[in-house]
């Protein structure tokens, strides 16, 4: 709706200098359309700004859960612990067994 030289949002009465700005505002704040999708977790966002904030938080969390033995990254501490136990500790145990066996042969 046009009010003088300003465009007014019919839902919240916020005013804009152009109809394009008002339409963008309406799309971003008064619909459930989420045009921006996170490539890390597939969550949807209405604005690119909110997507970028979300991705920053997700990346910080993911970086905090990197395996110290390899390049894998996990979304939960329990998954990281399970990975270390099932992969790296078993490999270590196997190598220790090999060393012990080799030393028994000599």
Steps between C-alpha positions, in 0.01 A plus 500: 500500500643839401488786752634819345855423388523199729379142468340351811499132591139397554595242763721708734468860375875537443576755227737468203631733233430254216246233422786256437634551854151453642445179299837363611415584861164328466661190350770485769285573805140411425522166316630156584695480175862412576706562189844460661608147598798404712738269312618355831167384644222585248320741736314777317510876560304798372801732476859454387613683814332244727648217293852644537458540878375142525789365290753684714358338813483155340857523370628608842326202658629263232854629532482438873417136429780408262673171555857562616618185319351562154300754299152381599258745666201407716175666606503359851758416765365149536546434128857629516578278801343200329707567187826523698419181688389301196762620254811640660513298820443175308775593255731582791414171671567312175843664457585429863403136441721489189795644688450256787470207260808609307703537817386151613626351172846648544 
